[in-house]
């Protein structure tokens, strides 16, 4: 991703990645409820992410508002990796 960002920068093309944390999707149904509760306790914002949380970052990166951001990985995890 960073290599591609460097290659495309002269054409004013930005390249970024989104790294979702634990997102509230059907796959979480495979987790035991207690496991999910313990996971949520570790997330500083105190909740799972939503698909809309990811979509909002996608919209931001696709907009002119992010025109000077390239080669970055945006962590969308409610602060899980702060610790």
mmCIF file as gemmi writes it, N, C-alpha and C atoms, coordinates in Angstrom:
data_model
loop_
_atom_site.group_PDB
_atom_site.id
_atom_site.type_symbol
_atom_site.label_atom_id
_atom_site.label_alt_id
_atom_site.label_comp_id
_atom_site.label_asym_id
_atom_site.label_entity_id
_atom_site.label_seq_id
_atom_site.pdbx_PDB_ins_code
_atom_site.Cartn_x
_atom_site.Cartn_y
_atom_site.Cartn_z
_atom_site.occupancy
_atom_site.B_iso_or_equiv
_atom_site.pdbx_formal_charge
_atom_site.auth_seq_id
_atom_site.auth_asym_id
_atom_site.pdbx_PDB_model_num
ATOM 1 N N . UNK Axp A 1 ? 0.822 -1.175 0 1 0 ? 1 A 1
ATOM 2 C CA . UNK Axp A 1 ? 0 0 0 1 0 ? 1 A 1
ATOM 3 C C . UNK Axp A 1 ? 0.873 1.248 0 1 0 ? 1 A 1
ATOM 4 N N . UNK Axp A 2 ? 1.909 1.261 0.819 1 0 ? 2 A 1
ATOM 5 C CA . UNK Axp A 2 ? 2.796 2.427 0.842 1 0 ? 2 A 1
ATOM 6 C C . UNK Axp A 2 ? 3.579 2.562 -0.459 1 0 ? 2 A 1
ATOM 7 N N . UNK Axp A 3 ? 3.997 1.428 -1.007 1 0 ? 3 A 1
ATOM 8 C CA . UNK Axp A 3 ? 4.717 1.457 -2.279 1 0 ? 3 A 1
ATOM 9 C C . UNK Axp A 3 ? 3.82 2.017 -3.376 1 0 ? 3 A 1
ATOM 10 N N . UNK Axp A 4 ? 2.581 1.573 -3.41 1 0 ? 4 A 1
ATOM 11 C CA . UNK Axp A 4 ? 1.632 2.071 -4.41 1 0 ? 4 A 1
ATOM 12 C C . UNK Axp A 4 ? 1.351 3.557 -4.186 1 0 ? 4 A 1
ATOM 13 N N . UNK Axp A 5 ? 1.267 3.985 -2.929 1 0 ? 5 A 1
ATOM 14 C CA . UNK Axp A 5 ? 1.059 5.402 -2.636 1 0 ? 5 A 1
ATOM 15 C C . UNK Axp A 5 ? 2.201 6.244 -3.192 1 0 ? 5 A 1
ATOM 16 N N . UNK Axp A 6 ? 3.436 5.761 -3.053 1 0 ? 6 A 1
ATOM 17 C CA . UNK Axp A 6 ? 4.583 6.475 -3.606 1 0 ? 6 A 1
ATOM 18 C C . UNK Axp A 6 ? 4.546 6.506 -5.133 1 0 ? 6 A 1
ATOM 19 N N . UNK Axp A 7 ? 4.168 5.38 -5.723 1 0 ? 7 A 1
ATOM 20 C CA . UNK Axp A 7 ? 4.117 5.305 -7.184 1 0 ? 7 A 1
ATOM 21 C C . UNK Axp A 7 ? 3.052 6.221 -7.77 1 0 ? 7 A 1
ATOM 22 N N . UNK Axp A 8 ? 1.921 6.345 -7.101 1 0 ? 8 A 1
ATOM 23 C CA . UNK Axp A 8 ? 0.792 7.099 -7.642 1 0 ? 8 A 1
ATOM 24 C C . UNK Axp A 8 ? 0.757 8.563 -7.221 1 0 ? 8 A 1
ATOM 25 N N . UNK Axp A 9 ? 1.585 8.945 -6.269 1 0 ? 9 A 1
ATOM 26 C CA . UNK Axp A 9 ? 1.597 10.329 -5.792 1 0 ? 9 A 1
ATOM 27 C C . UNK Axp A 9 ? 1.839 11.351 -6.908 1 0 ? 9 A 1
ATOM 28 N N . UNK Axp A 10 ? 2.755 11.1 -7.862 1 0 ? 10 A 1
ATOM 29 C CA . UNK Axp A 10 ? 2.94 12.084 -8.932 1 0 ? 10 A 1
ATOM 30 C C . UNK Axp A 10 ? 1.683 12.332 -9.761 1 0 ? 10 A 1
ATOM 31 N N . UNK Axp A 11 ? 0.779 11.364 -9.804 1 0 ? 11 A 1
ATOM 32 C CA . UNK Axp A 11 ? -0.488 11.544 -10.53 1 0 ? 11 A 1
ATOM 33 C C . UNK Axp A 11 ? -1.595 12.094 -9.618 1 0 ? 11 A 1
ATOM 34 N N . UNK Axp A 12 ? -1.22 12.483 -8.398 1 0 ? 12 A 1
ATOM 35 C CA . UNK Axp A 12 ? -2.174 13.008 -7.413 1 0 ? 12 A 1
ATOM 36 C C . UNK Axp A 12 ? -3.225 11.973 -7.017 1 0 ? 12 A 1
ATOM 37 N N . UNK Axp A 13 ? -2.829 10.696 -7.041 1 0 ? 13 A 1
ATOM 38 C CA . UNK Axp A 13 ? -3.707 9.596 -6.615 1 0 ? 13 A 1
ATOM 39 C C . UNK Axp A 13 ? -3.267 9.176 -5.221 1 0 ? 13 A 1
ATOM 40 N N . UNK Axp A 14 ? -4.214 9.177 -4.306 1 0 ? 14 A 1
ATOM 41 C CA . UNK Axp A 14 ? -3.897 8.765 -2.942 1 0 ? 14 A 1
ATOM 42 C C . UNK Axp A 14 ? -4.253 7.302 -2.746 1 0 ? 14 A 1
ATOM 43 N N . UNK Axp A 15 ? -3.477 6.64 -1.9 1 0 ? 15 A 1
ATOM 44 C CA . UNK Axp A 15 ? -3.68 5.222 -1.606 1 0 ? 15 A 1
ATOM 45 C C . UNK Axp A 15 ? -3.607 5.061 -0.088 1 0 ? 15 A 1
ATOM 46 N N . UNK Axp A 16 ? -4.686 4.565 0.489 1 0 ? 16 A 1
ATOM 47 C CA . UNK Axp A 16 ? -4.758 4.369 1.932 1 0 ? 16 A 1
ATOM 48 C C . UNK Axp A 16 ? -5.443 3.038 2.214 1 0 ? 16 A 1
ATOM 49 N N . UNK Axp A 17 ? -5.307 2.582 3.446 1 0 ? 17 A 1
ATOM 50 C CA . UNK Axp A 17 ? -5.937 1.326 3.865 1 0 ? 17 A 1
ATOM 51 C C . UNK Axp A 17 ? -6.782 1.583 5.103 1 0 ? 17 A 1
ATOM 52 N N . UNK Axp A 18 ? -7.793 0.745 5.271 1 0 ? 18 A 1
ATOM 53 C CA . UNK Axp A 18 ? -8.632 0.779 6.459 1 0 ? 18 A 1
ATOM 54 C C . UNK Axp A 18 ? -8.449 -0.545 7.174 1 0 ? 18 A 1
ATOM 55 N N . UNK Axp A 19 ? -8.137 -0.485 8.469 1 0 ? 19 A 1
ATOM 56 C CA . UNK Axp A 19 ? -7.941 -1.683 9.288 1 0 ? 19 A 1
ATOM 57 C C . UNK Axp A 19 ? -9.065 -1.738 10.326 1 0 ? 19 A 1
ATOM 58 N N . UNK Axp A 20 ? -10.14 -2.455 10.011 1 0 ? 20 A 1
ATOM 59 C CA . UNK Axp A 20 ? -11.255 -2.525 10.957 1 0 ? 20 A 1
ATOM 60 C C . UNK Axp A 20 ? -10.9 -3.35 12.187 1 0 ? 20 A 1
ATOM 61 N N . UNK Axp A 21 ? -11.451 -2.933 13.309 1 0 ? 21 A 1
ATOM 62 C CA . UNK Axp A 21 ? -11.349 -3.726 14.525 1 0 ? 21 A 1
ATOM 63 C C . UNK Axp A 21 ? -12.5 -4.714 14.558 1 0 ? 21 A 1
ATOM 64 N N . UNK Axp A 22 ? -13.036 -4.946 15.736 1 0 ? 22 A 1
ATOM 65 C CA . UNK Axp A 22 ? -14.175 -5.861 15.88 1 0 ? 22 A 1
ATOM 66 C C . UNK Axp A 22 ? -15.442 -5.123 15.474 1 0 ? 22 A 1
ATOM 67 N N . UNK Axp A 23 ? -16.033 -5.577 14.398 1 0 ? 23 A 1
ATOM 68 C CA . UNK Axp A 23 ? -17.208 -4.924 13.825 1 0 ? 23 A 1
ATOM 69 C C . UNK Axp A 23 ? -18.432 -5.819 14.019 1 0 ? 23 A 1
ATOM 70 N N . UNK Axp A 24 ? -19.528 -5.2 14.373 1 0 ? 24 A 1
ATOM 71 C CA . UNK Axp A 24 ? -20.775 -5.915 14.64 1 0 ? 24 A 1
ATOM 72 C C . UNK Axp A 24 ? -21.366 -6.438 13.323 1 0 ? 24 A 1
ATOM 73 N N . UNK Axp A 25 ? -20.996 -7.671 12.991 1 0 ? 25 A 1
ATOM 74 C CA . UNK Axp A 25 ? -21.484 -8.323 11.78 1 0 ? 25 A 1
ATOM 75 C C . UNK Axp A 25 ? -21.957 -9.73 12.131 1 0 ? 25 A 1
ATOM 76 N N . UNK Axp A 26 ? -22.489 -10.418 11.151 1 0 ? 26 A 1
ATOM 77 C CA . UNK Axp A 26 ? -22.997 -11.773 11.372 1 0 ? 26 A 1
ATOM 78 C C . UNK Axp A 26 ? -21.932 -12.726 11.902 1 0 ? 26 A 1
ATOM 79 N N . UNK Axp A 27 ? -20.687 -12.495 11.55 1 0 ? 27 A 1
ATOM 80 C CA . UNK Axp A 27 ? -19.624 -13.414 11.977 1 0 ? 27 A 1
ATOM 81 C C . UNK Axp A 27 ? -19.486 -13.446 13.496 1 0 ? 27 A 1
ATOM 82 N N . UNK Axp A 28 ? -19.871 -12.364 14.171 1 0 ? 28 A 1
ATOM 83 C CA . UNK Axp A 28 ? -19.785 -12.354 15.631 1 0 ? 28 A 1
ATOM 84 C C . UNK Axp A 28 ? -20.763 -13.341 16.258 1 0 ? 28 A 1
ATOM 85 N N . UNK Axp A 29 ? -21.743 -13.8 15.495 1 0 ? 29 A 1
ATOM 86 C CA . UNK Axp A 29 ? -22.666 -14.812 15.995 1 0 ? 29 A 1
ATOM 87 C C . UNK Axp A 29 ? -21.98 -16.129 16.318 1 0 ? 29 A 1
ATOM 88 N N . UNK Axp A 30 ? -20.783 -16.328 15.777 1 0 ? 30 A 1
ATOM 89 C CA . UNK Axp A 30 ? -20.027 -17.543 16.051 1 0 ? 30 A 1
ATOM 90 C C . UNK Axp A 30 ? -19.31 -17.481 17.398 1 0 ? 30 A 1
ATOM 91 N N . UNK Axp A 31 ? -19.191 -16.269 17.945 1 0 ? 31 A 1
ATOM 92 C CA . UNK Axp A 31 ? -18.549 -16.091 19.245 1 0 ? 31 A 1
ATOM 93 C C . UNK Axp A 31 ? -19.545 -16.368 20.364 1 0 ? 31 A 1
ATOM 94 N N . UNK Axp A 32 ? -19.054 -16.914 21.443 1 0 ? 32 A 1
ATOM 95 C CA . UNK Axp A 32 ? -19.85 -17.075 22.649 1 0 ? 32 A 1
ATOM 96 C C . UNK Axp A 32 ? -20.163 -15.67 23.187 1 0 ? 32 A 1
ATOM 97 N N . UNK Axp A 33 ? -21.35 -15.473 23.75 1 0 ? 33 A 1
ATOM 98 C CA . UNK Axp A 33 ? -21.768 -14.171 24.258 1 0 ? 33 A 1
ATOM 99 C C . UNK Axp A 33 ? -20.796 -13.637 25.313 1 0 ? 33 A 1
ATOM 100 N N . UNK Axp A 34 ? -20.291 -14.514 26.162 1 0 ? 34 A 1
ATOM 101 C CA . UNK Axp A 34 ? -19.341 -14.092 27.202 1 0 ? 34 A 1
ATOM 102 C C . UNK Axp A 34 ? -18.023 -13.612 26.586 1 0 ? 34 A 1
ATOM 103 N N . UNK Axp A 35 ? -17.594 -14.271 25.522 1 0 ? 35 A 1
ATOM 104 C CA . UNK Axp A 35 ? -16.363 -13.858 24.822 1 0 ? 35 A 1
ATOM 105 C C . UNK Axp A 35 ? -16.555 -12.463 24.242 1 0 ? 35 A 1
ATOM 106 N N . UNK Axp A 36 ? -17.714 -12.23 23.653 1 0 ? 36 A 1
ATOM 107 C CA . UNK Axp A 36 ? -18.006 -10.917 23.073 1 0 ? 36 A 1
ATOM 108 C C . UNK Axp A 36 ? -18.046 -9.847 24.157 1 0 ? 36 A 1
ATOM 109 N N . UNK Axp A 37 ? -18.657 -10.14 25.295 1 0 ? 37 A 1
ATOM 110 C CA . UNK Axp A 37 ? -18.714 -9.172 26.396 1 0 ? 37 A 1
ATOM 111 C C . UNK Axp A 37 ? -17.317 -8.821 26.894 1 0 ? 37 A 1
ATOM 112 N N . UNK Axp A 38 ? -16.448 -9.818 27.018 1 0 ? 38 A 1
ATOM 113 C CA . UNK Axp A 38 ? -15.071 -9.577 27.465 1 0 ? 38 A 1
ATOM 114 C C . UNK Axp A 38 ? -14.31 -8.734 26.448 1 0 ? 38 A 1
ATOM 115 N N . UNK Axp A 39 ? -14.563 -8.994 25.182 1 0 ? 39 A 1
ATOM 116 C CA . UNK Axp A 39 ? -13.923 -8.22 24.12 1 0 ? 39 A 1
ATOM 117 C C . UNK Axp A 39 ? -14.347 -6.754 24.205 1 0 ? 39 A 1
ATOM 118 N N . UNK Axp A 40 ? -15.636 -6.515 24.373 1 0 ? 40 A 1
ATOM 119 C CA . UNK Axp A 40 ? -16.149 -5.147 24.455 1 0 ? 40 A 1
ATOM 120 C C . UNK Axp A 40 ? -15.531 -4.413 25.637 1 0 ? 40 A 1
ATOM 121 N N . UNK Axp A 41 ? -15.289 -5.108 26.731 1 0 ? 41 A 1
ATOM 122 C CA . UNK Axp A 41 ? -14.675 -4.487 27.91 1 0 ? 41 A 1
ATOM 123 C C . UNK Axp A 41 ? -13.26 -3.985 27.627 1 0 ? 41 A 1
ATOM 124 N N . UNK Axp A 42 ? -12.595 -4.574 26.654 1 0 ? 42 A 1
ATOM 125 C CA . UNK Axp A 42 ? -11.236 -4.163 26.297 1 0 ? 42 A 1
ATOM 126 C C . UNK Axp A 42 ? -11.215 -2.954 25.356 1 0 ? 42 A 1
ATOM 127 N N . UNK Axp A 43 ? -12.352 -2.631 24.762 1 0 ? 43 A 1
ATOM 128 C CA . UNK Axp A 43 ? -12.429 -1.533 23.798 1 0 ? 43 A 1
ATOM 129 C C . UNK Axp A 43 ? -12.702 -0.234 24.562 1 0 ? 43 A 1
ATOM 130 N N . UNK Axp A 44 ? -11.793 0.745 24.485 1 0 ? 44 A 1
ATOM 131 C CA . UNK Axp A 44 ? -11.988 1.978 25.233 1 0 ? 44 A 1
ATOM 132 C C . UNK Axp A 44 ? -13.333 2.671 24.987 1 0 ? 44 A 1
ATOM 133 N N . UNK Axp A 45 ? -13.862 2.634 23.778 1 0 ? 45 A 1
ATOM 134 C CA . UNK Axp A 45 ? -15.161 3.259 23.527 1 0 ? 45 A 1
ATOM 135 C C . UNK Axp A 45 ? -16.321 2.422 24.043 1 0 ? 45 A 1
ATOM 136 N N . UNK Axp A 46 ? -16.043 1.2 24.495 1 0 ? 46 A 1
ATOM 137 C CA . UNK Axp A 46 ? -17.052 0.386 25.151 1 0 ? 46 A 1
ATOM 138 C C . UNK Axp A 46 ? -18.118 -0.204 24.255 1 0 ? 46 A 1
ATOM 139 N N . UNK Axp A 47 ? -17.809 -0.356 22.988 1 0 ? 47 A 1
ATOM 140 C CA . UNK Axp A 47 ? -18.777 -0.96 22.061 1 0 ? 47 A 1
ATOM 141 C C . UNK Axp A 47 ? -18.05 -1.548 20.865 1 0 ? 47 A 1
ATOM 142 N N . UNK Axp A 48 ? -18.759 -2.408 20.162 1 0 ? 48 A 1
ATOM 143 C CA . UNK Axp A 48 ? -18.254 -2.914 18.89 1 0 ? 48 A 1
ATOM 144 C C . UNK Axp A 48 ? -18.44 -1.837 17.834 1 0 ? 48 A 1
ATOM 145 N N . UNK Axp A 49 ? -17.658 -1.922 16.79 1 0 ? 49 A 1
ATOM 146 C CA . UNK Axp A 49 ? -17.852 -1.024 15.666 1 0 ? 49 A 1
ATOM 147 C C . UNK Axp A 49 ? -19.051 -1.473 14.851 1 0 ? 49 A 1
ATOM 148 N N . UNK Axp A 50 ? -19.521 -0.59 14.011 1 0 ? 50 A 1
ATOM 149 C CA . UNK Axp A 50 ? -20.632 -0.91 13.121 1 0 ? 50 A 1
ATOM 150 C C . UNK Axp A 50 ? -20.148 -0.826 11.676 1 0 ? 50 A 1
ATOM 151 N N . UNK Axp A 51 ? -20.851 -1.484 10.772 1 0 ? 51 A 1
ATOM 152 C CA . UNK Axp A 51 ? -20.502 -1.305 9.36 1 0 ? 51 A 1
ATOM 153 C C . UNK Axp A 51 ? -20.522 0.175 8.953 1 0 ? 51 A 1
ATOM 154 N N . UNK Axp A 52 ? -21.408 0.954 9.566 1 0 ? 52 A 1
ATOM 155 C CA . UNK Axp A 52 ? -21.478 2.382 9.253 1 0 ? 52 A 1
ATOM 156 C C . UNK Axp A 52 ? -20.2 3.101 9.663 1 0 ? 52 A 1
ATOM 157 N N . UNK Axp A 53 ? -19.578 2.674 10.763 1 0 ? 53 A 1
ATOM 158 C CA . UNK Axp A 53 ? -18.302 3.263 11.174 1 0 ? 53 A 1
ATOM 159 C C . UNK Axp A 53 ? -17.253 3.099 10.079 1 0 ? 53 A 1
ATOM 160 N N . UNK Axp A 54 ? -17.223 1.929 9.481 1 0 ? 54 A 1
ATOM 161 C CA . UNK Axp A 54 ? -16.266 1.666 8.39 1 0 ? 54 A 1
ATOM 162 C C . UNK Axp A 54 ? -16.644 2.466 7.153 1 0 ? 54 A 1
ATOM 163 N N . UNK Axp A 55 ? -17.934 2.481 6.837 1 0 ? 55 A 1
ATOM 164 C CA . UNK Axp A 55 ? -18.41 3.235 5.669 1 0 ? 55 A 1
ATOM 165 C C . UNK Axp A 55 ? -18.058 4.714 5.798 1 0 ? 55 A 1
ATOM 166 N N . UNK Axp A 56 ? -18.156 5.272 6.995 1 0 ? 56 A 1
ATOM 167 C CA . UNK Axp A 56 ? -17.834 6.691 7.196 1 0 ? 56 A 1
ATOM 168 C C . UNK Axp A 56 ? -16.372 6.982 6.869 1 0 ? 56 A 1
ATOM 169 N N . UNK Axp A 57 ? -15.487 6.071 7.248 1 0 ? 57 A 1
ATOM 170 C CA . UNK Axp A 57 ? -14.065 6.256 6.923 1 0 ? 57 A 1
ATOM 171 C C . UNK Axp A 57 ? -13.861 6.138 5.417 1 0 ? 57 A 1
ATOM 172 N N . UNK Axp A 58 ? -14.55 5.201 4.794 1 0 ? 58 A 1
ATOM 173 C CA . UNK Axp A 58 ? -14.466 5.062 3.33 1 0 ? 58 A 1
ATOM 174 C C . UNK Axp A 58 ? -14.914 6.347 2.642 1 0 ? 58 A 1
ATOM 175 N N . UNK Axp A 59 ? -16.025 6.91 3.098 1 0 ? 59 A 1
ATOM 176 C CA . UNK Axp A 59 ? -16.524 8.16 2.514 1 0 ? 59 A 1
ATOM 177 C C . UNK Axp A 59 ? -15.523 9.294 2.69 1 0 ? 59 A 1
ATOM 178 N N . UNK Axp A 60 ? -14.936 9.371 3.878 1 0 ? 60 A 1
ATOM 179 C CA . UNK Axp A 60 ? -13.932 10.403 4.128 1 0 ? 60 A 1
ATOM 180 C C . UNK Axp A 60 ? -12.746 10.247 3.176 1 0 ? 60 A 1
ATOM 181 N N . UNK Axp A 61 ? -12.225 9.026 3.076 1 0 ? 61 A 1
ATOM 182 C CA . UNK Axp A 61 ? -11.062 8.804 2.217 1 0 ? 61 A 1
ATOM 183 C C . UNK Axp A 61 ? -11.378 9.014 0.744 1 0 ? 61 A 1
ATOM 184 N N . UNK Axp A 62 ? -12.621 8.81 0.357 1 0 ? 62 A 1
ATOM 185 C CA . UNK Axp A 62 ? -13.018 9.011 -1.042 1 0 ? 62 A 1
ATOM 186 C C . UNK Axp A 62 ? -13.336 10.473 -1.348 1 0 ? 62 A 1
ATOM 187 N N . UNK Axp A 63 ? -13.399 11.294 -0.318 1 0 ? 63 A 1
ATOM 188 C CA . UNK Axp A 63 ? -13.773 12.702 -0.518 1 0 ? 63 A 1
ATOM 189 C C . UNK Axp A 63 ? -12.532 13.584 -0.665 1 0 ? 63 A 1
ATOM 190 N N . UNK Axp A 64 ? -12.77 14.817 -1.059 1 0 ? 64 A 1
ATOM 191 C CA . UNK Axp A 64 ? -11.69 15.795 -1.163 1 0 ? 64 A 1
ATOM 192 C C . UNK Axp A 64 ? -11.124 16.171 0.206 1 0 ? 64 A 1
ATOM 193 N N . UNK Axp A 65 ? -11.858 15.872 1.272 1 0 ? 65 A 1
ATOM 194 C CA . UNK Axp A 65 ? -11.387 16.194 2.619 1 0 ? 65 A 1
ATOM 195 C C . UNK Axp A 65 ? -10.096 15.458 2.977 1 0 ? 65 A 1
ATOM 196 N N . UNK Axp A 66 ? -9.844 14.337 2.326 1 0 ? 66 A 1
ATOM 197 C CA . UNK Axp A 66 ? -8.642 13.548 2.633 1 0 ? 66 A 1
ATOM 198 C C . UNK Axp A 66 ? -7.585 13.678 1.542 1 0 ? 66 A 1
ATOM 199 N N . UNK Axp A 67 ? -7.66 14.72 0.753 1 0 ? 67 A 1
ATOM 200 C CA . UNK Axp A 67 ? -6.786 14.874 -0.402 1 0 ? 67 A 1
ATOM 201 C C . UNK Axp A 67 ? -5.297 14.933 -0.118 1 0 ? 67 A 1
ATOM 202 N N . UNK Axp A 68 ? -4.916 15.203 1.131 1 0 ? 68 A 1
ATOM 203 C CA . UNK Axp A 68 ? -3.49 15.294 1.471 1 0 ? 68 A 1
ATOM 204 C C . UNK Axp A 68 ? -3.05 14.136 2.359 1 0 ? 68 A 1
ATOM 205 N N . UNK Axp A 69 ? -3.836 13.061 2.347 1 0 ? 69 A 1
ATOM 206 C CA . UNK Axp A 69 ? -3.514 11.865 3.122 1 0 ? 69 A 1
ATOM 207 C C . UNK Axp A 69 ? -3.222 10.741 2.14 1 0 ? 69 A 1
ATOM 208 N N . UNK Axp A 70 ? -2.035 10.172 2.24 1 0 ? 70 A 1
ATOM 209 C CA . UNK Axp A 70 ? -1.702 9.036 1.389 1 0 ? 70 A 1
ATOM 210 C C . UNK Axp A 70 ? -0.683 8.146 2.1 1 0 ? 70 A 1
ATOM 211 N N . UNK Axp A 71 ? -0.756 6.859 1.818 1 0 ? 71 A 1
ATOM 212 C CA . UNK Axp A 71 ? 0.178 5.907 2.412 1 0 ? 71 A 1
ATOM 213 C C . UNK Axp A 71 ? -0.133 5.567 3.855 1 0 ? 71 A 1
ATOM 214 N N . UNK Axp A 72 ? -1.347 5.813 4.289 1 0 ? 72 A 1
ATOM 215 C CA . UNK Axp A 72 ? -1.711 5.602 5.686 1 0 ? 72 A 1
ATOM 216 C C . UNK Axp A 72 ? -2.654 4.416 5.857 1 0 ? 72 A 1
ATOM 217 N N . UNK Axp A 73 ? -2.574 3.833 7.034 1 0 ? 73 A 1
ATOM 218 C CA . UNK Axp A 73 ? -3.536 2.812 7.446 1 0 ? 73 A 1
ATOM 219 C C . UNK Axp A 73 ? -4.373 3.422 8.557 1 0 ? 73 A 1
ATOM 220 N N . UNK Axp A 74 ? -5.663 3.529 8.332 1 0 ? 74 A 1
ATOM 221 C CA . UNK Axp A 74 ? -6.576 4.112 9.308 1 0 ? 74 A 1
ATOM 222 C C . UNK Axp A 74 ? -7.15 2.977 10.154 1 0 ? 74 A 1
ATOM 223 N N . UNK Axp A 75 ? -6.843 3.011 11.442 1 0 ? 75 A 1
ATOM 224 C CA . UNK Axp A 75 ? -7.344 2.01 12.384 1 0 ? 75 A 1
ATOM 225 C C . UNK Axp A 75 ? -8.746 2.431 12.827 1 0 ? 75 A 1
ATOM 226 N N . UNK Axp A 76 ? -9.719 1.559 12.65 1 0 ? 76 A 1
ATOM 227 C CA . UNK Axp A 76 ? -11.095 1.835 13.07 1 0 ? 76 A 1
ATOM 228 C C . UNK Axp A 76 ? -11.45 0.746 14.074 1 0 ? 76 A 1
ATOM 229 N N . UNK Axp A 77 ? -11.055 0.984 15.339 1 0 ? 77 A 1
ATOM 230 C CA . UNK Axp A 77 ? -11.184 -0.087 16.334 1 0 ? 77 A 1
ATOM 231 C C . UNK Axp A 77 ? -11.624 0.41 17.708 1 0 ? 77 A 1
ATOM 232 N N . UNK Axp A 78 ? -12.169 1.608 17.786 1 0 ? 78 A 1
ATOM 233 C CA . UNK Axp A 78 ? -12.653 2.111 19.055 1 0 ? 78 A 1
ATOM 234 C C . UNK Axp A 78 ? -11.575 2.319 20.102 1 0 ? 78 A 1
ATOM 235 N N . UNK Axp A 79 ? -10.326 2.394 19.666 1 0 ? 79 A 1
ATOM 236 C CA . UNK Axp A 79 ? -9.221 2.591 20.596 1 0 ? 79 A 1
ATOM 237 C C . UNK Axp A 79 ? -8.617 1.31 21.132 1 0 ? 79 A 1
ATOM 238 N N . UNK Axp A 80 ? -9 0.176 20.573 1 0 ? 80 A 1
ATOM 239 C CA . UNK Axp A 80 ? -8.545 -1.112 21.08 1 0 ? 80 A 1
ATOM 240 C C . UNK Axp A 80 ? -7.03 -1.227 21.16 1 0 ? 80 A 1
ATOM 241 N N . UNK Axp A 81 ? -6.312 -0.614 20.215 1 0 ? 81 A 1
ATOM 242 C CA . UNK Axp A 81 ? -4.863 -0.773 20.179 1 0 ? 81 A 1
ATOM 243 C C . UNK Axp A 81 ? -4.126 0.377 20.854 1 0 ? 81 A 1
ATOM 244 N N . UNK Axp A 82 ? -4.829 1.227 21.562 1 0 ? 82 A 1
ATOM 245 C CA . UNK Axp A 82 ? -4.179 2.318 22.289 1 0 ? 82 A 1
ATOM 246 C C . UNK Axp A 82 ? -3.305 1.772 23.408 1 0 ? 82 A 1
ATOM 247 N N . UNK Axp A 83 ? -3.769 0.749 24.063 1 0 ? 83 A 1
ATOM 248 C CA . UNK Axp A 83 ? -3.067 0.219 25.246 1 0 ? 83 A 1
ATOM 249 C C . UNK Axp A 83 ? -1.731 -0.344 24.872 1 0 ? 83 A 1
